[in-house]
Amino acid sequence: MATETVTSPLPGKIVSVKITPGQTVKEGDLLLTIEAMKMENEIVAPVAGTITTVAVAPEATVQIGDTLVAIEEG
């Protein structure tokens, strides 16, 4: 099985995390929200699968390219 790593597309602060390890998601499901420049940006699942890693928590600061979530496809 392939693992899809979801990385931050922008620098900002994690506002909320909507998933937990072991949870099954569909493509397009909301994973988390990042606030950048006073705007909230929703990060959605690029593939369907099972969450294997959640690398961030609310209030964490992230930069472009930081790992947010890992999803095992399938």
URNORDA-V575074 format. One line per field, one symbol per residue. ss: DSSP state (~ for helix, > for strand, _ for the rest). phi: phi as a letter, one per 40 degrees, with the letter a starting at -180 (. if undefined). psi: psi as a letter, one per 40 degrees, with the letter a starting at -180 (. if undefined). A space follows every 10 residues. Layout:
# URNORDA-V575074
ss = ???
phi = ???
psi = ???
This chain:
# URNORDA-V575074
ss = __>>>>>___ _>>>>>>___ ___>>____> >>>>>>__>> >>>>____>> >>>>______ >>____>>>> >>>_
phi = .cbcccbcca cibccabbbb dgccbbdgcc cabbcbfgbc bcbbccacib cbabcbbdgc cbbdgccbab bcch
psi = iihhhhihei iahhdiheii heihiiheih dihhhhfehh hhhiheiiah hdhheiiiei hiiheihdih hhi.
